[in-house]
Amino acid sequence: MKNIIAILLIGIFSLSACKNKSTPTSVENGMAFFGEKITPEGAISYDELLTKLETNETVENVKLKGKIEGVCQAKGCWMNIVSETNKDDEGFFVKFKDYGFFMPLDASGNTAIMQGKAYTEETTVEELRHYAEDEGQSAEDIAKITEPVTELKFMADGVIIL
């Protein structure tokens, strides 16, 4: 009986821990804050950040404003950010510092402001397949991923969803 209670308690704590990572740290004036609390002031557009990355491999301590195109549907542990104006861009793949917070699964379509580091990095076939699984792609589509990809990435310390 003690083992059953212990297993149930572990399960409950595990589920609540996962849920808390995608719960805003606060909500103020229609803005939901995740991770480190940041302000919207000084945020640059997606297109402005692309210009900065043309002459720099990494842009540290930058605030980026963009549209959330997709969120990991497994638990919200990554998202894709695209330009609000240029529909042909490839987007930034966003992760969250120290895996410390996640986004709500239904955040796609919202505008976000995030603070952190922008950079380019090669993503391995294994990682790409993992992310495709998170998106719910078919096994057939996942099997088509056979080459690594160099991507624009962003490591966010904090995010605001507007």
Secondary structure as UniProt FT lines:
FT   HELIX           2..21
FT   STRAND          26..28
FT   TURN            29..30
FT   STRAND          31..35
FT   TURN            41..42
FT   STRAND          44..45
FT   HELIX           46..55
FT   STRAND          58..71
FT   TURN            73..75
FT   STRAND          78..82
FT   TURN            87..88
FT   STRAND          92..96
FT   HELIX           97..99
FT   TURN            105..106
FT   TURN            108..109
FT   STRAND          111..123
FT   HELIX           125..135
FT   HELIX           139..143
FT   STRAND          149..161
//
